[in-house]
């Protein structure tokens, strides 16, 4: 029996997420996944989108589990995972056409969420895309009873964790020159938010 790490939620949400990502990333060539977790999403998405390189990243303690998934899948477009702590780095020196993250913002504390967006600013190419999946509050309120219950569980586990307000997260994105271009409602009261970088912001960063 395999001893690879396994997250049931990844099995449940991978296909709805892929339905959004596949057309969205049709022109992408390099994607950075932040907080790759077990690695399940990476192998599923990379297999379905062979035209792009799917670069996983996580905190160091999760890298062996991700490597197990990548090694077993044996895909040509999944390089070894990178060690990345959003608050401490090191962030990759190269740029990516897209950045993806799933079920991370509510696990991180708020300073880490801020650090994630600041780091994305340094790795996202001109006209690049940021796609973030997970539950979000709207107008300061829960969007479902299940999300309210989940938030109670999160805060009992770690008081710094919480379902984030969409408006606060969008403000961070706007602060690094990203514009919201889509908001997809997905099963179990989750959303996949899509932002795009303006060419003028990327040019200003290189100046």
C-alpha positions as CSV (number, residue, x, y, z in Angstrom):
1,X,0.0,0.0,0.0
2,X,1.3,3.5,-0.9
3,X,2.3,5.7,2.0
4,X,1.9,8.9,0.0
5,X,0.1,11.7,1.7
6,X,-3.6,11.9,0.6
7,X,-6.2,14.7,0.9
8,X,-9.8,13.6,0.1
9,X,-10.7,17.2,-0.6
10,X,-8.2,17.2,-3.5
11,X,-10.0,14.3,-5.1
12,X,-13.3,16.0,-4.8
13,X,-12.4,19.4,-6.1
14,X,-9.7,18.6,-8.7
15,X,-12.1,18.2,-11.7
16,X,-14.2,21.3,-11.1
17,X,-11.0,23.3,-10.7
18,X,-9.5,21.8,-13.8
19,X,-12.6,22.8,-15.9
20,X,-11.8,26.4,-15.1
21,X,-8.0,26.2,-15.3
22,X,-7.7,24.3,-18.6
23,X,-9.1,27.1,-20.9
24,X,-7.6,29.8,-18.6
25,X,-4.1,28.4,-18.9
26,X,-4.3,27.5,-22.6
27,X,-1.6,30.0,-23.5
28,X,0.5,29.5,-20.4
29,X,3.9,27.7,-20.5
30,X,5.1,27.9,-16.9
31,X,2.9,27.8,-13.8
32,X,3.9,28.1,-10.1
33,X,1.7,26.4,-7.6
34,X,2.0,27.9,-4.1
35,X,1.2,25.6,-1.3
36,X,1.1,22.3,-3.3
37,X,0.1,20.3,-0.2
38,X,0.2,16.6,-1.0
39,X,1.0,17.1,-4.7
40,X,-2.3,15.5,-5.8
41,X,-3.5,18.6,-7.7
42,X,-0.1,18.9,-9.4
43,X,-0.1,15.5,-11.0
44,X,-3.8,15.8,-12.0
45,X,-3.4,19.2,-13.6
46,X,-0.1,18.6,-15.2
47,X,-1.3,15.3,-16.8
48,X,-4.4,17.2,-18.2
49,X,-2.4,20.2,-19.4
50,X,0.8,18.7,-21.0
51,X,1.6,21.9,-22.8
52,X,2.8,23.6,-19.6
53,X,5.4,23.1,-16.9
54,X,3.7,22.8,-13.5
55,X,6.1,23.9,-10.8
56,X,5.1,22.8,-7.3
57,X,6.2,24.6,-4.1
58,X,5.7,24.1,-0.4
59,X,7.3,24.4,3.0
60,X,10.2,22.1,3.3
61,X,8.5,19.5,5.5
62,X,5.9,18.8,2.8
63,X,8.4,18.3,-0.1
64,X,9.0,14.6,0.4
65,X,5.3,13.8,0.1
66,X,5.0,15.9,-3.1
67,X,8.0,14.2,-4.5
68,X,6.4,10.8,-4.0
69,X,3.3,11.9,-6.1
70,X,5.5,13.4,-8.8
71,X,7.9,10.5,-9.0
72,X,5.1,7.9,-9.2
73,X,3.3,9.9,-11.9
74,X,6.5,10.2,-13.9
75,X,5.3,13.2,-15.9
76,X,7.8,15.2,-18.0
77,X,6.3,18.6,-17.1
78,X,6.6,18.4,-13.3
79,X,10.1,19.4,-12.1
80,X,11.1,18.7,-8.5
81,X,9.2,20.8,-5.9
82,X,10.7,24.0,-4.7
83,X,11.0,24.9,-1.0
84,X,9.0,28.1,-0.4
85,X,7.7,29.7,2.7
86,X,5.7,32.7,1.5
87,X,6.8,34.8,4.5
88,X,10.5,33.9,4.5
89,X,11.2,32.8,0.9
90,X,13.2,32.0,-1.0
91,X,10.9,33.0,-3.9
92,X,12.0,31.7,-7.4
93,X,14.2,34.1,-9.3
94,X,12.4,33.3,-12.6
95,X,9.0,34.4,-13.8
96,X,5.8,32.5,-14.5
97,X,2.9,32.9,-16.8
98,X,0.5,32.0,-14.1
99,X,0.4,31.4,-10.3
100,X,-2.1,29.0,-8.7
101,X,-2.9,28.3,-5.1
102,X,-5.7,26.2,-3.5
103,X,-7.0,26.2,0.0
104,X,-4.1,28.2,1.4
105,X,-5.4,31.7,2.4
106,X,-7.6,30.5,5.2
107,X,-4.8,28.3,6.6
108,X,-2.2,31.1,6.6
109,X,-2.3,34.0,9.1
110,X,-3.0,37.4,7.6
111,X,0.6,38.6,7.4
112,X,1.4,35.4,5.4
113,X,-1.5,36.2,3.1
114,X,0.0,39.7,2.6
115,X,3.4,38.1,2.0
116,X,2.0,35.8,-0.6
117,X,0.6,38.6,-2.7
118,X,3.9,40.6,-2.3
119,X,5.8,37.5,-3.5
120,X,3.5,37.0,-6.4
121,X,4.3,40.5,-7.5
122,X,7.9,39.4,-8.0
123,X,7.3,36.2,-10.0
124,X,4.3,36.9,-12.2
125,X,5.1,37.8,-15.8
126,X,3.5,40.6,-17.8
127,X,-0.1,39.8,-18.5
128,X,0.3,36.9,-16.1
129,X,-2.6,35.3,-14.3
130,X,-3.2,34.5,-10.6
131,X,-5.8,31.9,-9.7
132,X,-6.8,31.3,-6.1
133,X,-9.3,28.6,-5.0
134,X,-11.0,28.3,-1.6
135,X,-13.9,29.7,0.5
136,X,-14.3,33.4,0.8
137,X,-16.6,35.7,2.8
138,X,-18.5,38.4,0.9
139,X,-19.3,41.8,2.4
140,X,-17.9,40.6,5.7
141,X,-20.4,37.8,5.9
142,X,-20.3,34.0,5.4
143,X,-21.8,32.8,2.2
144,X,-23.2,29.6,3.7
145,X,-23.8,27.8,7.0
146,X,-21.1,25.3,6.1
147,X,-18.5,28.0,5.7
148,X,-19.5,29.5,9.0
149,X,-19.0,26.1,10.7
150,X,-15.7,25.6,8.9
151,X,-14.5,29.0,10.1
152,X,-15.3,28.0,13.7
153,X,-13.2,24.8,13.2
154,X,-10.3,26.8,11.6
155,X,-10.1,29.2,14.5
156,X,-10.3,26.5,17.1
157,X,-7.4,24.8,15.4
158,X,-5.4,28.0,15.0
159,X,-6.8,31.5,16.0
160,X,-4.8,33.1,13.2
161,X,-6.6,31.1,10.6
162,X,-9.9,32.2,9.1
163,X,-11.9,32.4,5.9
164,X,-10.8,35.6,4.3
165,X,-13.0,38.5,3.2
166,X,-13.0,38.7,-0.6
167,X,-12.8,42.5,-0.5
168,X,-9.6,42.4,1.7
169,X,-7.9,39.8,-0.6
170,X,-8.9,41.7,-3.7
171,X,-7.4,44.9,-2.2
172,X,-4.1,43.1,-1.8
173,X,-4.3,42.0,-5.4
174,X,-5.0,45.5,-6.6
175,X,-2.1,46.7,-4.5
176,X,0.3,44.7,-6.7
177,X,-1.3,45.7,-10.0
178,X,-3.7,42.8,-10.4
179,X,-7.2,43.2,-11.8
180,X,-10.0,40.7,-11.0
181,X,-11.2,39.2,-14.3
182,X,-13.3,36.3,-13.1
183,X,-15.0,34.8,-10.1
184,X,-16.1,31.2,-10.5
185,X,-18.6,29.6,-8.1
186,X,-17.5,26.0,-7.5
187,X,-19.0,23.2,-5.5
188,X,-19.1,23.2,-1.6
189,X,-19.4,27.0,-1.5
190,X,-15.9,27.5,-2.8
191,X,-14.7,30.0,-5.4
192,X,-11.9,30.3,-7.9
193,X,-10.8,33.9,-8.2
194,X,-8.8,35.0,-11.2
195,X,-6.7,38.1,-11.4
196,X,-4.6,39.4,-14.3
197,X,-1.5,41.5,-14.3
198,X,-1.5,44.7,-16.4
199,X,1.4,45.2,-18.8
200,X,2.0,48.7,-17.3
201,X,2.6,47.2,-13.8
202,X,5.1,44.7,-15.1
203,X,6.9,47.3,-17.1
204,X,7.1,49.6,-14.1
205,X,8.6,46.9,-12.0
206,X,11.4,46.3,-14.5
207,X,12.2,50.1,-14.8
